[in-house]
Each structure stands twice: as structure tokens, then as C-alpha cells.
Amino acid sequence: MYIRKKTFILIITYLTAAVVALGAYTTVHFGMEGSYRRTAEYGYAHAFEEVVSAASNLSDSLHRASYATGAELSGQLCADIYGSCLAAEMTMAALPFSTQELEQTAAFIGIAGDYARSMLRASAQSGFDDSARADFSSLYKTAAALTEKLHELQSSVNDGDVLLDEPENVFAKGGDRLSASMLNMEDGMDNTELGSYGGKYAKNAPNQNKEPVPEDEAKAIAADFFGLDADELEAEYTAENGTACFSFNGGSVCLDADGNVLSLSSERSVYGDMESAELEKIACDFLAAHGFGDMYLASSERVGSVQTMKFECVENGVRCIDDSVRISVAGDYGGIYAYDATEHVRAHGTYPSASAAVSEGAARAALPSTLNVLSSQLCYAPADDDSAVLCYGFECSGSDGEGLFVLVDARTGRQFNILLEAH
């Protein structure tokens, strides 16, 4: 077939233009992908730095508490310790992998925070006695060892010997993953013994040393809950309190001794652009299908292609702050990427009457004029003795624009607690 010279030149010109356009598109596309990757990597690295910082602050506060006397300083240190424990829990939750399997670390942070909270009122009267100082000294030794190990891990991450658990590193060769290193970090971690502690994390608490459901039954429960193949689940370990964890290709799942599903974590890479609203609906439908009933969407955050949400149970039409489930949905095909119902299993129970003794208007009088109220609702808030207190919850912005959630006791009309929004 004969092609005229002019026609041939036009064809070559168009093909060249197409190749140039394709090259430009590819350059822009990979440039954007690289930008997203660097942003995600920075977020993961920052989250781990915050974990190290929170642990270090906790260690310092516990060390000072082991020598403290006097009501004023003792009360201040209790508040510092409790705040550091909350910060540690929140920053660990922000890591790009499930920390459910970090049983000893999570238990230690829970014990330290719960002990400090339980000591707050007593210390405000007369300060710490010898027994309390001894308990704080025991907590400090564990915190100091944990902080030292975290600093060593941080150096290994900075040197490239330990890789962050970001999607790009799933198939990378060489280097340990941060999740595996943190799990190994718990080897040899001493159990903290407190002479005067009998709170919810004590060894005599419910479910401790309880014989778990049979392995085959636990596998069947997990498989049915998440749509997995029971034959592909392999036992990883069974904890002292009966918690059983199983691994599968791409993740792991844990159940408590009673067969309640506690968590699921995934390790696969996720690249997808499903809308956040669609992923939130998938999470709502999943919880409804598993019998959770009314749930309140307390928070929803998009990191890369994964939407992470916190849902709180609703009882008597009232939001239950401490009775919550965290769930992450992948934005590629809408699968459940992570799940954590530990707080729901621990806190779910009966709640007091939803009848308030004071009006919302009277409760608002407990707020300072520097706060701007954005919304309000009745809530059940956790108390020191693990009971639930009916409160008015006020979503507010402070004088500097910061977000706060102020709880006012619906019986007394006095402030009960102030929660700061995580940054």
C-alpha cells in the first residue's frame, strides 16, 4: 500500500504528539503518586514519633510521682500521668497497623492510666503515701524500660534498619517491619505488680485465666464475622486472659475467651478512590448486620485510601462515649481493613435512666463565656468506678479555635470532664 509523503509526515507528527502527551501524563501521575506516598510516609513516621514522645512523658511523670508528697503536686502528677496514658493510646491507634496484639504494652498503659485516675481524688486530700509512691516507682521502672526500647526502635527506623508499615514497604526486601519489631519489643517485658491496685486491669478482673472457647469454634466465629475461610486461619497465640489470635493471608484476627471478636488487622496495600461517604455507609451497614443497633459516628478520618471511623453505641437514645468500635474500610473495593471492638466488649452493659435532673439551659451555665457552643446532646460518660454518668455533652470551640467536648453532669449541673479533640 502506497502512502504519500505528506500523509506519512502527518502520521509521524500525531504519533510523536501522542507519545509526548502520554509521557507528560505519566510524569504528572507518578509525581502525584510520589507526593501522596511521601505524605503518607510522613504521617506514619510522625505517628510513631508521637508514640515515643507520649511514652517518654509518661515515664518522666511516673518517676516524679515516685518521690512526690503533698496534695497539690500529687494531684497534678496524677493528671499528667492519666493524660500521658490517653495520649499514648491515641497515638498507638494512629499507627498504620493494629496494636491489639501488643497485649503487655496496652495493658501497662491501661493500668498506669487507671491507677492514676483512681488516685486522683485521694491524692487531692493528703497527697501520696508510701504505698502509692512504691506503686508509682514500680510503674516507672516498666515505663523507663519501654521508653528505652522505643528510642532504640526510633533510631533503627531513622537508620533504615526497621521499615514503617506503609503500603509501599509490604513487599520491600530487607529490614524488619515496625509492627513486628514492636511485638518483639514486648519479649521480657516485666509484669507490673501494684500492691494497692484492684481496678479493671487487675489480674483478678473478669475473664482473667479463663479457658477460651475451643479453637475450632473460635475460628468459625471469626470466619463468619469477617467472611474469611476458617481453614486458612492459623493459631498465633493465646494470652493469659484467654484472648486468642489467628493469622491469615494478609492479616490477623483476635477473640476474647467468651468468643467475642475483638479485632482484625490487615497488611495488604490499598490503592483506591471510593468516596468517603460510601466507605462510611459500608461501615454502618457492617455494624448493623452484626447486631450493633443504633451507632453514633463520633469521628471519621481519611488517610490515603483507608477511611477510619469511630462509632459509639446509643442506648435509650443517648450516646455512650466509652462504648465504642473503631473500624477502617479500604477504598479499593470496600473491604473491612481494620476493626477494634475492645472498648465495646469491655464497657457495654446497663446504663442509668436517661432522665436529666437539670435542664440543658442550666447545664450551659457551667460553660465559660470563652467557649462557643457548636452542638449539644445527652451522653453517658465513664466515671472512675467504671459506672456511667448521664451528662450533657457540648461540642465547643475555644478562644483559639481549638475543639473541645465539655461534659456537664445532668444531675448536678457541674462540669464533669473536658475532652480535647486529637490533632
Secondary structure, DSSP 8 states (H G I E B T S, - for coil): ----HHHHHHHHHHHHHHHHHHHHHHHHHHHHHHHHHHHHHHHHHHHHHHHHHHHHHHHHHHHHHTT--SHHHHHHHHHHHHHHHHHHHHHHHTSSS--TT-HHHHHHHHHHHHHHHHHHHHHHHH---HHHHHHHHHHHHHHHHHHHHHHHHHHHHHHTSEE---GGGTT--SSEEHHHHHHHHTTT------TT--STTSTTSTTTT-----HHHHHHHHHHHHT--GGG-EEEEE-TTS-EEEEETTEEEEE-TT--EEEEEE-S-------HHHHHHHHHHHHHHTT--SEEEEEEEEETTEEEEEEEEEETTEEEEEEEEEEEEETTT--EEEEE-HHHHHH-S-------SS-HHHHHTTS-TT-EEEEEEEEEEE-TTS-EEEEEEEEEE-TTS-EEEEEEETTT-SEEEEEE---
